[in-house]
Amino acid sequence: MTENKTSEAQKRATQAYREKNREKTRKQSAKSAAKTYINKYCSLEDLNELKTWIEAREKEL
């Protein structure tokens, strides 16, 4: 049988934090996914497309 290394109290604390800080954890998750996509799966064509999106977003801000 596999034992969990994380205690039940820590699991509850983590869940409570995620519920309390939903937007922050959502943003962190999206940022992580974007970095993974860029660093592992992106082609040169994809990077150029992303650059145009970034430039457009910068103009919005």
PLY file of the C-alpha trace (Angstrom):
ply
format ascii 1.0
element vertex 61
property float x
property float y
property float z
element edge 60
property int vertex1
property int vertex2
end_header
0.00 0.00 0.00
1.27 3.49 -0.85
1.34 5.95 2.00
0.74 9.65 1.50
3.62 11.88 2.47
1.29 14.82 3.01
-0.65 14.91 6.27
-4.40 15.35 6.29
-4.00 18.66 8.13
-1.69 19.95 5.39
-4.14 18.83 2.69
-6.95 20.71 4.44
-4.77 23.81 4.82
-3.81 23.73 1.15
-7.43 23.32 0.08
-8.52 26.18 2.36
-5.80 28.44 0.89
-6.84 27.60 -2.67
-10.48 28.34 -1.92
-9.63 31.61 -0.19
-7.23 32.73 -2.96
-8.96 31.35 -6.03
-7.96 34.11 -8.44
-4.32 34.02 -7.36
-4.05 30.25 -7.75
-5.83 30.40 -11.11
-3.34 33.03 -12.31
-0.37 30.97 -11.10
-1.71 27.90 -12.86
-2.23 29.77 -16.14
1.26 31.28 -15.96
2.78 27.87 -15.36
0.87 26.36 -18.27
2.00 29.20 -20.57
5.64 28.73 -19.59
5.43 24.98 -20.13
3.83 25.47 -23.55
6.47 28.00 -24.63
9.43 26.01 -23.35
8.38 22.53 -24.46
5.89 22.61 -27.32
6.04 25.93 -29.16
7.28 26.18 -32.72
8.84 29.33 -34.16
5.55 30.12 -35.90
3.69 29.76 -32.60
6.18 32.08 -30.87
5.64 34.75 -33.51
1.90 34.51 -33.00
2.33 34.80 -29.25
4.50 37.89 -29.73
1.73 39.64 -31.65
-0.75 38.80 -28.88
1.66 40.12 -26.26
2.20 43.35 -28.18
-1.55 43.84 -28.54
-2.07 43.22 -24.82
0.70 45.70 -23.94
-1.09 48.37 -25.98
-4.32 47.62 -24.09
-2.62 48.11 -20.75
0 1
1 2
2 3
3 4
4 5
5 6
6 7
7 8
8 9
9 10
10 11
11 12
12 13
13 14
14 15
15 16
16 17
17 18
18 19
19 20
20 21
21 22
22 23
23 24
24 25
25 26
26 27
27 28
28 29
29 30
30 31
31 32
32 33
33 34
34 35
35 36
36 37
37 38
38 39
39 40
40 41
41 42
42 43
43 44
44 45
45 46
46 47
47 48
48 49
49 50
50 51
51 52
52 53
53 54
54 55
55 56
56 57
57 58
58 59
59 60
